[in-house]
């Protein structure tokens, strides 16, 4: 059985500046792909300097997340802004 941890990021989320960047509706994005024959993926690397922001300490030691964990405020908006920048030169048929 693997150990699982639950980190309470409420104190960190309380001091973060709220980001109102719009996150698109999933159904409209999936609908835009109907009939497509080719699909691709983007593997987003993590920035090592950001791992310290997710550090936590427990009786077994200190740990850091290598990817963005659930529970952090603004993670969806931050990711969507990055995707919009990466794909800004593409002309997609998204309604």
NORVENCOR-V337055 format. One record per residue. RES is the residue in one letter. OMEGA is omega in whole degrees, -180 to 180 (NA if undefined). Layout:
# NORVENCOR-V337055
res: [RES,RES]
omega: [OMEGA,OMEGA]
This chain:
# NORVENCOR-V337055
res: [X,X,X,X,X,X,X,X,X,X,X,X,X,X,X,X,X,X,X,X,X,X,X,X,X,X,X,X,X,X,X,X,X,X,X,X,X,X,X,X,X,X,X,X,X,X,X,X,X,X,X,X,X,X,X,X,X,X,X,X,X,X,X,X,X,X,X,X,X,X,X,X,X,X,X,X,X,X,X,X,X,X,X,X,X,X,X,X,X,X,X,X,X,X,X]
omega: [180,174,175,-180,177,-177,179,-178,-177,180,178,-180,-180,-178,179,177,-178,-178,-177,180,-175,175,-175,176,-179,-177,178,178,178,178,179,-179,-178,-179,180,-180,-179,178,178,177,176,177,-176,179,178,176,-177,-178,179,-179,-180,180,-180,-176,174,-178,177,-179,-179,178,179,-180,176,177,176,177,-178,-179,173,176,177,180,177,-176,179,180,179,179,-179,178,179,179,179,177,-179,-175,-174,-179,-179,177,-177,178,-178,179,NA]
